[in-house]
Amino acid sequence: MDRQKLRYITWVFVGLTALIVTLMLSGNLRRTSFITLPDTTPPDNAQVDGTIEDGAMEIVDIRPDTVQAAIATLRRLDSYRRTVTVEQIWSGGSGTTEISTVVYGGWTRMDRSMADGQVRHTITDGEKTYIWYNNEQSYFSGLAGGISADTEQTIPTYEEVLQLPVESIANADYQAVSDVNCIHVETVQDEAGYQMRYWVSVDSGLLVAAEKAYQGEVVYRMAALSVDADAPATEDFTLPDGTILIEVA
């Protein structure tokens, strides 16, 4: 595939992604139940009043007015790999995507299985992004701009909670999703009828589950409950022509 054709396909994909995000925001989504989050219960070491002790972190009485301080203490793992499952639903259809994600320092690699059977590979350091498909040797490269690694994975950036007015947080507590102890945050329904729910691991600092609802109906789900903290390999950050973007120690 020549570079011009690859560039065209890449920007078509970016346009389709933007369209899906627009549909999510415009209210044209409907409920689905393909991704089912496990039952959420308070962690074993959490008291009824919302107090938890987890290593160096001790937060008392997690409530809407204290949860931002709790989230501010979390730090995402610097090195890991995991699979993110995202479900998006629009009027008349739905789509589920799996993205294999590898993170090392400021670099992120994502391998996304497309609906047409292709695999889209992306590597970014937040400033420059490289994209290619399947086993092609040619690739597209360009400035990342406002497209972050979270955006590439189509997952919400939970740190945005830190910027919310306290009155925009409807509920906050500790919950266990499967066997992962999490800080749970739920926003109030905004003027457009949307609200977000986040579950952030207190161990890894990673978003492990999220939901978006429109007028009480879930229209988006993501889940990534397992994380492999083993160091990635240099091959994970090597372009198809053999160019090494970063050496993994």
Backbone as CSV, one residue per row, in Angstrom:
resi,resn,N_x,N_y,N_z,CA_x,CA_y,CA_z,C_x,C_y,C_z
1,MET,0.845,-1.186,0.000,0.000,0.000,0.000,0.884,1.241,0.000
2,ASP,0.689,2.165,-1.002,1.553,3.322,-1.050,1.175,4.326,0.030
3,ARG,2.081,5.281,0.247,1.914,6.235,1.348,0.665,7.099,1.166
4,GLN,0.377,7.500,-0.079,-0.780,8.352,-0.313,-2.075,7.623,0.030
5,LYS,-2.165,6.341,-0.361,-3.365,5.570,-0.057,-3.487,5.340,1.441
6,LEU,-2.354,5.074,2.113,-2.371,4.861,3.560,-2.836,6.122,4.273
7,ARG,-2.353,7.293,3.793,-2.763,8.554,4.406,-4.271,8.753,4.247
8,TYR,-4.801,8.418,3.063,-6.238,8.560,2.819,-7.043,7.673,3.766
9,ILE,-6.635,6.395,3.880,-7.350,5.469,4.762,-7.297,5.959,6.205
10,THR,-6.131,6.465,6.601,-5.966,6.936,7.979,-6.929,8.076,8.281
11,TRP,-7.020,9.047,7.388,-7.881,10.194,7.667,-9.353,9.829,7.544
12,VAL,-9.687,8.861,6.702,-11.063,8.361,6.681,-11.419,7.755,8.027
13,PHE,-10.456,6.966,8.603,-10.712,6.360,9.906,-10.883,7.424,10.972
14,VAL,-10.012,8.451,10.947,-10.115,9.531,11.927,-11.468,10.209,11.813
15,GLY,-11.938,10.411,10.572,-13.236,11.038,10.371,-14.368,10.196,10.917
16,LEU,-14.301,8.872,10.688,-15.335,7.977,11.215,-15.325,7.963,12.731
17,THR,-14.118,7.993,13.318,-14.017,8.029,14.784,-14.664,9.285,15.322
18,ALA,-14.390,10.422,14.665,-14.984,11.681,15.101,-16.502,11.630,14.988
19,LEU,-17.021,10.979,13.911,-18.457,10.856,13.736,-19.084,10.051,14.857
20,ILE,-18.425,8.941,15.237,-18.954,8.112,16.318,-18.991,8.896,17.624
21,VAL,-17.912,9.643,17.902,-17.887,10.448,19.121,-19.002,11.474,19.096
22,THR,-19.232,12.084,17.922,-20.311,13.063,17.802,-21.661,12.434,18.083
23,LEU,-21.873,11.234,17.554,-23.128,10.530,17.817,-23.299,10.231,19.293
24,MET,-22.192,9.881,19.958,-22.264,9.614,21.389,-22.720,10.851,22.147
25,LEU,-22.257,12.016,21.699,-22.570,13.256,22.400,-23.935,13.814,22.010
26,SER,-24.471,13.389,20.875,-25.692,14.009,20.378,-26.961,13.303,20.820
27,GLY,-26.818,12.154,21.492,-27.999,11.485,22.010,-28.564,10.426,21.094
28,ASN,-27.857,10.061,20.012,-28.372,9.079,19.075,-27.938,7.671,19.417
29,LEU,-27.646,7.409,20.685,-27.201,6.089,21.091,-28.301,5.393,21.870
30,ARG,-28.244,4.085,21.882,-29.238,3.294,22.597,-28.542,2.271,23.472
31,ARG,-29.294,1.714,24.394,-28.736,0.822,25.394,-28.354,-0.527,24.798
32,THR,-27.309,-1.137,25.352,-26.919,-2.495,24.998,-26.460,-3.206,26.259
33,SER,-26.258,-4.516,26.176,-25.825,-5.257,27.364,-24.721,-6.238,27.014
34,PHE,-23.944,-5.958,25.947,-22.893,-6.880,25.527,-21.796,-6.946,26.563
35,ILE,-21.316,-5.793,27.014,-20.321,-5.755,28.083,-21.057,-5.618,29.401
36,THR,-20.906,-6.577,30.265,-21.560,-6.547,31.568,-20.510,-6.382,32.649
37,LEU,-20.568,-5.274,33.345,-19.629,-5.071,34.437,-19.989,-5.989,35.594
38,PRO,-18.985,-6.566,36.272,-19.264,-7.415,37.421,-19.966,-6.634,38.516
39,ASP,-20.626,-7.374,39.422,-21.244,-6.719,40.562,-20.196,-5.925,41.329
40,THR,-20.601,-4.759,41.794,-19.685,-3.907,42.554,-20.059,-3.946,44.022
41,THR,-19.094,-4.285,44.838,-19.294,-4.347,46.278,-18.140,-3.627,46.961
42,PRO,-18.345,-3.157,48.210,-17.238,-2.506,48.901,-16.071,-3.456,49.065
43,PRO,-14.812,-2.996,48.901,-13.649,-3.851,49.116,-13.634,-4.408,50.528
44,ASP,-12.958,-5.553,50.705,-12.900,-6.195,52.011,-12.295,-5.283,53.075
45,ASN,-11.339,-4.420,52.673,-10.679,-3.565,53.651,-11.305,-2.185,53.724
46,ALA,-12.511,-2.023,53.150,-13.206,-0.740,53.230,-14.276,-0.802,54.303
47,GLN,-14.350,0.221,55.130,-15.363,0.299,56.141,-16.653,0.828,55.537
48,VAL,-17.744,0.670,56.284,-19.043,1.088,55.775,-19.072,2.574,55.481
49,ASP,-18.311,3.378,56.241,-18.347,4.827,56.056,-17.505,5.283,54.879
50,GLY,-16.861,4.346,54.172,-16.098,4.727,52.993,-14.629,4.912,53.251
51,THR,-14.134,4.487,54.420,-12.724,4.609,54.727,-11.965,3.417,54.159
52,ILE,-10.785,3.651,53.600,-9.965,2.562,53.080,-8.512,2.864,53.338
53,GLU,-7.749,1.844,53.628,-6.307,1.979,53.743,-5.696,1.072,52.697
54,ASP,-4.876,1.623,51.836,-4.274,0.847,50.764,-2.836,1.296,50.597
55,GLY,-1.919,0.618,51.312,-0.513,0.983,51.235,-0.290,2.382,51.763
56,ALA,0.291,3.224,50.897,0.619,4.577,51.329,-0.591,5.491,51.311
57,MET,-1.700,5.058,50.689,-2.854,5.926,50.563,-3.863,5.639,51.653
58,GLU,-4.293,6.661,52.331,-5.346,6.518,53.326,-6.305,7.681,53.154
59,ILE,-7.491,7.392,52.666,-8.495,8.413,52.442,-9.704,8.076,53.308
60,VAL,-10.188,9.037,54.052,-11.294,8.806,54.963,-12.561,9.423,54.384
61,ASP,-13.656,8.674,54.503,-14.963,9.176,54.105,-14.969,9.689,52.670
62,ILE,-14.835,8.770,51.726,-14.910,9.157,50.315,-16.320,9.623,50.009
63,ARG,-16.403,10.882,49.605,-17.674,11.511,49.259,-17.428,12.421,48.057
64,PRO,-18.487,12.965,47.480,-18.275,13.881,46.357,-17.315,15.020,46.665
65,ASP,-17.261,15.471,47.909,-16.387,16.599,48.236,-14.974,16.175,48.602
66,THR,-14.685,14.872,48.672,-13.332,14.420,48.995,-12.712,13.550,47.904
67,VAL,-13.521,13.088,46.948,-13.018,12.127,45.966,-11.955,12.736,45.060
68,GLN,-12.027,14.032,44.769,-11.013,14.629,43.905,-9.629,14.580,44.558
69,ALA,-9.588,14.765,45.878,-8.313,14.654,46.584,-7.793,13.229,46.514
70,ALA,-8.697,12.251,46.590,-8.289,10.849,46.505,-7.730,10.526,45.126
71,ILE,-8.417,10.957,44.088,-7.959,10.681,42.725,-6.630,11.361,42.451
72,ALA,-6.427,12.534,43.040,-5.178,13.271,42.823,-3.965,12.522,43.357
73,THR,-4.173,11.585,44.302,-3.055,10.821,44.850,-2.665,9.641,43.956
74,LEU,-3.543,9.280,43.000,-3.292,8.112,42.159,-2.300,8.443,41.054
75,ARG,-1.506,7.467,40.670,-0.572,7.596,39.559,-0.703,6.356,38.682
76,ARG,-0.874,6.566,37.396,-0.960,5.422,36.488,0.367,4.681,36.451
77,LEU,0.307,3.372,36.262,1.522,2.587,36.073,2.313,3.149,34.895
78,ASP,3.634,3.144,35.022,4.488,3.643,33.939,4.689,2.614,32.831
79,SER,4.504,1.326,33.172,4.782,0.265,32.213,3.779,-0.864,32.418
80,TYR,3.057,-1.203,31.360,2.077,-2.297,31.465,1.533,-2.631,30.087
81,ARG,0.807,-3.742,30.023,0.037,-4.101,28.839,-1.313,-4.644,29.286
82,ARG,-2.335,-4.396,28.492,-3.676,-4.887,28.810,-4.549,-4.829,27.563
83,THR,-5.719,-5.448,27.632,-6.696,-5.411,26.553,-7.909,-4.618,27.013
84,VAL,-8.284,-3.629,26.229,-9.426,-2.775,26.534,-10.579,-3.159,25.608
85,THR,-11.744,-3.428,26.183,-12.934,-3.722,25.400,-13.886,-2.540,25.497
86,VAL,-14.267,-2.013,24.341,-15.135,-0.837,24.284,-16.367,-1.166,23.465
87,GLU,-17.517,-0.799,23.992,-18.777,-0.993,23.283,-19.447,0.354,23.072
88,GLN,-19.777,0.644,21.833,-20.479,1.876,21.484,-21.747,1.505,20.728
89,ILE,-22.826,2.239,20.993,-24.118,1.905,20.408,-24.719,3.163,19.804
90,TRP,-25.198,3.050,18.569,-25.866,4.168,17.935,-27.209,3.706,17.400
91,SER,-27.995,4.645,16.940,-29.332,4.326,16.463,-29.262,3.322,15.316
92,GLY,-29.848,2.142,15.546,-29.886,1.117,14.515,-28.724,0.154,14.518
93,GLY,-27.793,0.288,15.437,-26.664,-0.633,15.456,-25.757,-0.427,16.650
94,SER,-24.691,-1.229,16.700,-23.729,-1.129,17.787,-22.406,-1.713,17.309
95,GLY,-21.379,-1.458,18.054,-20.071,-1.980,17.706,-19.219,-2.204,18.937
96,THR,-18.479,-3.295,18.937,-17.581,-3.615,20.038,-16.164,-3.729,19.494
97,THR,-15.234,-3.122,20.180,-13.843,-3.088,19.740,-12.935,-3.563,20.862
98,GLU,-11.913,-4.323,20.495,-10.861,-4.702,21.439,-9.558,-4.054,21.017
99,ILE,-8.902,-3.426,21.977,-7.640,-2.757,21.707,-6.580,-3.318,22.645
100,SER,-5.555,-3.923,22.072,-4.403,-4.367,22.864,-3.497,-3.158,23.071
101,THR,-3.240,-2.825,24.327,-2.505,-1.601,24.657,-1.220,-1.943,25.404
102,VAL,-0.133,-1.308,24.996,1.154,-1.459,25.661,1.673,-0.062,25.997
103,VAL,2.057,0.148,27.242,2.546,1.452,27.691,3.943,1.303,28.262
104,TYR,4.815,2.224,27.888,6.169,2.260,28.443,6.585,3.723,28.543
105,GLY,6.636,4.221,29.769,6.949,5.626,29.970,5.890,6.483,29.299
106,GLY,6.320,7.407,28.462,5.371,8.268,27.775,4.882,7.712,26.451
107,TRP,5.271,6.490,26.101,4.888,5.878,24.836,3.724,4.917,25.019
108,THR,2.834,4.896,24.038,1.699,3.973,24.050,1.552,3.339,22.675
109,ARG,1.427,2.021,22.658,1.119,1.305,21.419,-0.264,0.686,21.542
110,MET,-1.053,0.803,20.462,-2.394,0.241,20.430,-2.581,-0.563,19.163
111,ASP,-3.059,-1.792,19.293,-3.371,-2.655,18.158,-4.876,-2.911,18.195
112,ARG,-5.578,-2.289,17.246,-7.039,-2.312,17.249,-7.552,-3.228,16.143
113,SER,-8.399,-4.193,16.514,-9.043,-5.071,15.534,-10.242,-4.338,14.941
114,MET,-10.216,-4.156,13.601,-11.259,-3.410,12.920,-12.398,-4.336,12.488
115,ALA,-13.557,-3.728,12.226,-14.728,-4.503,11.826,-14.523,-5.219,10.505
116,ASP,-13.667,-4.669,9.628,-13.448,-5.278,8.317,-12.343,-6.333,8.344
117,GLY,-11.854,-6.669,9.536,-10.837,-7.702,9.665,-9.414,-7.182,9.694
118,GLN,-9.214,-5.911,9.376,-7.875,-5.348,9.436,-7.482,-5.063,10.884
119,VAL,-6.188,-4.910,11.089,-5.667,-4.517,12.408,-4.965,-3.172,12.232
120,ARG,-5.366,-2.202,12.997,-4.777,-0.863,12.937,-3.780,-0.723,14.074
121,HIS,-2.540,-0.440,13.738,-1.473,-0.295,14.725,-1.160,1.191,14.911
122,THR,-1.066,1.618,16.137,-0.767,3.014,16.447,0.274,3.082,17.537
123,ILE,1.277,3.922,17.359,2.257,4.211,18.410,2.324,5.724,18.551
124,THR,2.255,6.207,19.786,2.311,7.649,20.017,3.050,7.954,21.313
125,ASP,3.720,9.101,21.326,4.325,9.595,22.564,3.607,10.851,23.036
126,GLY,2.431,11.122,22.462,1.667,12.298,22.819,1.992,13.512,21.972
127,GLU,3.111,13.449,21.264,3.506,14.548,20.382,3.473,14.127,18.916
128,LYS,3.914,12.919,18.646,3.899,12.385,17.287,3.245,11.014,17.296
129,THR,2.503,10.719,16.230,1.774,9.463,16.134,2.145,8.743,14.838
130,TYR,2.295,7.419,14.939,2.612,6.571,13.797,1.479,5.564,13.627
131,ILE,1.006,5.381,12.392,-0.130,4.493,12.138,0.167,3.624,10.915
132,TRP,-0.129,2.331,11.021,-0.077,1.441,9.854,-1.081,0.306,10.056
133,TYR,-1.308,-0.455,9.003,-2.326,-1.501,9.025,-1.712,-2.862,8.712
134,ASN,-2.236,-3.867,9.412,-1.843,-5.254,9.167,-0.321,-5.402,9.164
135,ASN,0.221,-6.039,8.143,1.668,-6.259,8.057,2.343,-5.355,7.029
136,GLU,1.688,-4.234,6.716,2.254,-3.305,5.745,3.583,-2.747,6.248
137,GLN,4.495,-2.475,5.321,5.787,-1.901,5.673,5.755,-0.380,5.728
138,SER,4.826,0.242,5.007,4.726,1.701,5.018,3.805,2.136,6.155
139,TYR,3.990,3.371,6.609,3.201,3.884,7.716,3.002,5.379,7.554
140,PHE,1.983,5.891,8.261,1.714,7.316,8.314,2.298,7.864,9.601
141,SER,2.857,9.060,9.556,3.322,9.722,10.773,2.899,11.173,10.732
142,GLY,2.530,11.708,11.885,2.096,13.097,11.961,2.003,13.540,13.398
143,LEU,1.792,14.816,13.594,1.662,15.354,14.937,0.413,14.795,15.598
144,ALA,0.538,14.461,16.869,-0.593,13.905,17.603,-1.692,14.946,17.789
145,GLY,-1.297,16.213,17.910,-2.290,17.262,18.110,-3.064,17.039,19.397
146,GLY,-4.387,17.150,19.335,-5.219,16.961,20.515,-5.677,15.536,20.707
147,ILE,-5.163,14.603,19.876,-5.574,13.201,19.990,-4.623,12.493,20.945
148,SER,-5.095,12.214,22.144,-4.271,11.569,23.170,-4.354,10.057,23.029
149,ALA,-3.540,9.350,23.823,-3.598,7.889,23.829,-4.971,7.411,24.296
150,ASP,-5.583,8.109,25.250,-6.928,7.740,25.697,-7.929,7.907,24.560
151,THR,-7.797,8.982,23.795,-8.691,9.203,22.662,-8.527,8.089,21.636
152,GLU,-7.283,7.690,21.359,-7.033,6.603,20.403,-7.697,5.309,20.863
153,GLN,-7.761,5.103,22.172,-8.385,3.895,22.708,-9.891,4.058,22.885
154,THR,-10.404,5.246,22.583,-11.815,5.602,22.782,-12.271,5.340,24.212
155,ILE,-11.412,5.734,25.173,-11.774,5.620,26.576,-11.726,7.012,27.205
156,PRO,-12.561,7.257,28.208,-12.553,8.570,28.850,-11.309,8.762,29.705
157,THR,-10.891,10.002,29.840,-9.763,10.345,30.707,-10.320,10.696,32.083
158,TYR,-10.149,9.802,33.036,-10.810,9.983,34.321,-10.286,11.195,35.088
159,GLU,-9.049,11.636,34.790,-8.502,12.790,35.499,-9.316,14.062,35.272
160,GLU,-10.206,14.046,34.271,-11.081,15.191,34.060,-11.990,15.431,35.264
161,VAL,-12.177,14.395,36.081,-12.974,14.549,37.297,-12.380,15.632,38.194
162,LEU,-11.056,15.775,38.147,-10.394,16.759,39.007,-10.811,18.180,38.670
163,GLN,-11.286,18.410,37.448,-11.662,19.753,37.015,-13.144,20.054,37.255
164,LEU,-13.907,19.057,37.686,-15.348,19.251,37.856,-15.671,20.068,39.099
165,PRO,-16.696,20.911,39.036,-17.218,21.513,40.264,-17.758,20.398,41.161
166,VAL,-17.606,20.545,42.447,-18.045,19.494,43.373,-19.514,19.161,43.156
167,GLU,-20.319,20.166,42.843,-21.747,19.918,42.668,-22.058,19.083,41.431
168,SER,-21.055,18.859,40.564,-21.261,18.019,39.383,-21.010,16.544,39.670
169,ILE,-20.578,16.227,40.889,-20.322,14.839,41.291,-21.507,14.346,42.118
170,ALA,-22.213,13.360,41.585,-23.422,12.865,42.237,-23.112,11.854,43.323
171,ASN,-22.091,11.025,43.100,-21.795,9.958,44.057,-20.323,9.599,43.948
172,ALA,-19.733,9.211,45.056,-18.338,8.772,45.076,-18.151,7.843,46.260
173,ASP,-17.480,6.706,46.024,-17.221,5.757,47.091,-16.157,4.781,46.626
174,TYR,-15.887,3.772,47.465,-15.002,2.679,47.078,-15.849,1.496,46.682
175,GLN,-15.497,0.844,45.574,-16.186,-0.358,45.136,-15.155,-1.342,44.611
176,ALA,-15.506,-2.621,44.670,-14.676,-3.660,44.072,-15.347,-4.114,42.786
177,VAL,-14.641,-3.973,41.674,-15.120,-4.484,40.397,-14.360,-5.773,40.145
178,SER,-15.084,-6.908,40.164,-14.427,-8.205,40.197,-13.541,-8.218,41.443
179,ASP,-12.232,-8.409,41.297,-11.355,-8.400,42.466,-10.466,-7.153,42.481
180,VAL,-10.873,-6.113,41.753,-10.083,-4.889,41.671,-10.709,-3.818,42.561
181,ASN,-9.975,-3.354,43.556,-10.456,-2.290,44.426,-10.370,-0.952,43.707
182,CYS,-11.490,-0.250,43.667,-11.578,0.958,42.846,-12.164,2.139,43.600
183,ILE,-11.783,3.327,43.142,-12.522,4.537,43.465,-13.592,4.692,42.394
184,HIS,-14.835,4.830,42.844,-15.964,4.960,41.923,-16.493,6.392,41.990
185,VAL,-16.699,6.978,40.808,-17.227,8.336,40.717,-18.366,8.355,39.706
186,GLU,-19.451,9.005,40.074,-20.578,9.172,39.159,-20.933,10.647,39.091
187,THR,-21.012,11.171,37.887,-21.356,12.577,37.727,-22.872,12.754,37.700
188,VAL,-23.313,13.981,37.919,-24.739,14.275,37.790,-25.080,14.339,36.306
189,GLN,-26.329,14.205,35.998,-26.761,14.303,34.599,-26.629,15.759,34.156
190,ASP,-25.955,15.964,33.023,-25.758,17.332,32.551,-26.984,17.828,31.788
191,GLU,-26.902,19.056,31.281,-28.053,19.661,30.618,-28.476,18.881,29.381
192,ALA,-27.527,18.181,28.766,-27.843,17.390,27.574,-28.389,16.012,27.914
193,GLY,-28.408,15.657,29.196,-28.955,14.372,29.613,-27.933,13.276,29.815
194,TYR,-26.629,13.614,29.807,-25.574,12.614,29.941,-24.971,12.601,31.343
195,GLN,-24.502,11.437,31.741,-23.722,11.296,32.970,-22.684,10.208,32.777
196,MET,-21.575,10.332,33.509,-20.461,9.392,33.413,-20.278,8.651,34.723
197,ARG,-19.786,7.406,34.611,-19.405,6.618,35.772,-18.007,6.074,35.528
198,TYR,-17.142,6.217,36.502,-15.748,5.778,36.390,-15.429,4.817,37.529
199,TRP,-14.615,3.797,37.222,-14.035,2.932,38.242,-12.525,2.922,38.019
200,VAL,-11.767,3.452,38.977,-10.324,3.614,38.840,-9.629,2.753,39.885
201,SER,-8.723,1.892,39.449,-8.016,1.002,40.360,-7.134,1.795,41.316
202,VAL,-7.216,1.482,42.606,-6.355,2.161,43.574,-4.943,1.583,43.540
203,ASP,-4.770,0.415,42.918,-3.448,-0.202,42.837,-2.662,0.280,41.622
204,SER,-3.298,0.279,40.457,-2.586,0.637,39.223,-2.791,2.087,38.811
205,GLY,-3.816,2.744,39.365,-4.137,4.095,38.935,-4.780,4.146,37.562
206,LEU,-5.168,2.995,37.020,-5.746,2.920,35.691,-7.270,2.874,35.746
207,LEU,-7.897,3.455,34.746,-9.338,3.311,34.583,-9.609,1.871,34.158
208,VAL,-10.371,1.130,34.953,-10.632,-0.275,34.636,-12.039,-0.500,34.106
209,ALA,-12.926,0.462,34.313,-14.286,0.345,33.786,-14.902,1.736,33.739
210,ALA,-15.836,1.902,32.810,-16.542,3.174,32.694,-17.862,2.943,31.989
211,GLU,-18.803,3.800,32.264,-20.083,3.786,31.580,-20.495,5.223,31.284
212,LYS,-21.197,5.385,30.179,-21.831,6.653,29.869,-23.310,6.392,29.698
213,ALA,-24.124,7.222,30.320,-25.570,7.037,30.257,-26.231,8.279,29.681
214,TYR,-27.311,8.051,28.953,-28.111,9.144,28.422,-29.525,8.997,28.977
215,GLN,-29.915,9.970,29.801,-31.213,9.942,30.462,-31.457,8.603,31.145
216,GLY,-30.422,8.117,31.827,-30.524,6.900,32.623,-30.231,5.620,31.879
217,GLU,-30.120,5.664,30.557,-29.854,4.475,29.757,-28.369,4.422,29.393
218,VAL,-27.720,3.273,29.648,-26.297,3.124,29.339,-26.105,3.061,27.826
219,VAL,-25.223,3.925,27.315,-24.975,3.984,25.875,-23.519,3.695,25.522
220,TYR,-22.662,3.543,26.522,-21.239,3.277,26.289,-20.711,2.505,27.483
221,ARG,-19.861,1.514,27.203,-19.192,0.780,28.270,-17.760,0.478,27.846
222,MET,-16.865,0.481,28.824,-15.514,-0.005,28.574,-15.093,-0.822,29.780
223,ALA,-14.243,-1.799,29.536,-13.738,-2.639,30.616,-12.332,-3.098,30.284
224,ALA,-11.470,-3.053,31.277,-10.090,-3.539,31.162,-9.653,-3.937,32.562
225,LEU,-10.166,-5.056,33.031,-10.013,-5.435,34.435,-8.671,-6.077,34.740
226,SER,-8.008,-6.608,33.725,-6.718,-7.265,33.958,-5.585,-6.420,33.403
227,VAL,-4.471,-6.370,34.120,-3.305,-5.630,33.654,-2.061,-6.462,33.906
228,ASP,-1.180,-6.495,32.923,0.082,-7.212,33.016,1.178,-6.178,33.206
229,ALA,1.799,-6.192,34.376,2.805,-5.183,34.709,4.197,-5.548,34.195
230,ASP,4.337,-6.678,33.494,5.643,-7.036,32.934,6.069,-5.993,31.904
231,ALA,7.356,-5.718,31.858,7.871,-4.688,30.953,7.629,-5.069,29.496
232,PRO,7.208,-4.114,28.663,7.071,-4.370,27.229,8.436,-4.644,26.614
233,ALA,8.439,-5.020,25.350,9.680,-5.278,24.642,9.951,-4.154,23.644
234,THR,11.204,-4.026,23.247,11.574,-3.015,22.251,10.766,-3.206,20.973
235,GLU,10.453,-4.458,20.624,9.687,-4.743,19.411,8.314,-4.081,19.420
236,ASP,7.770,-3.852,20.620,6.464,-3.212,20.710,6.503,-1.788,20.170
237,PHE,7.660,-1.158,20.218,7.798,0.233,19.786,8.749,0.355,18.597
238,THR,8.668,-0.646,17.729,9.440,-0.671,16.498,8.494,-0.557,15.310
239,LEU,8.786,0.359,14.396,7.948,0.559,13.218,8.139,-0.580,12.221
240,PRO,7.197,-0.765,11.304,7.273,-1.907,10.383,8.484,-1.916,9.474
241,ASP,9.157,-0.759,9.306,10.357,-0.728,8.470,11.609,-0.984,9.291
242,GLY,11.434,-1.315,10.601,12.560,-1.632,11.463,13.045,-0.476,12.311
243,THR,12.486,0.712,12.158,12.886,1.870,12.955,12.478,1.680,14.406
244,ILE,13.424,1.775,15.319,13.157,1.635,16.749,12.873,3.011,17.328
245,LEU,11.681,3.182,17.870,11.304,4.473,18.441,11.840,4.662,19.850
246,ILE,11.921,3.578,20.606,12.439,3.642,21.974,12.978,2.267,22.352
247,GLU,14.145,2.265,22.974,14.729,1.023,23.481,14.138,0.734,24.862
248,VAL,13.585,-0.475,25.016,13.038,-0.874,26.299,14.141,-1.536,27.105
249,ALA,14.392,-1.012,28.284,15.471,-1.525,29.121,15.178,-2.942,29.579
